[in-house]
Amino acid sequence: MKLRIPPIIQFQNDSAPEASKVLSICWYPDGRFLASGSTDETIRVWDTNSGKLLHSLKEHTKRVTSVAWSPDGRFLASGSYDCTIQLWAADSGRSSQTLRGHAGKITSAAWSPDGCFLASGSADKTVRIWDAGSGKLLRTSRGTRTGS
């Protein structure tokens, strides 16, 4: 796969407040898009060829700390300090599910290679595994204390 990114690309975002900081970024599986999560509670999807903003997605109520495309590119997952994970339909830009269960800020999210599962990590010291289709929580693993 060869990416066609201009040598100098400037992502334009006239709608973001000056204080908005990018906390997470993820390539679309074929490289056509970039998704970013920011301190202003927004996920942005950018066209990598033109640098244009395609979508501003807003459902979270606190900063967005993690974004991850599903392996097939049909969904985008986002994790937030609001303790939720949103699943977004890539074609429409609409939130399709909200996953709730963490008691702390979401710090990371990642898809399984087959796209059937989503893992999320949180400040509540847990990793949770979710069924991506149903949104059902399948497993919770708690961190262990090390040292004395």
Buried (B, 14 or more C-beta within 10 A) or exposed (E): EEEEEEEEBEBEBEEBEEEBEBBBEBEBBEBBBBBBBBBBBBBBBBBBBEBEBBBBBBBBEBBBBBBBBBBEBBBBBBBBBBBBBBBBEBEEBEBBBEBEBBEEBBBBBBBBEEBEBBBBBBBBEBBBBBEBEEBEBEEEEEEEEEEE
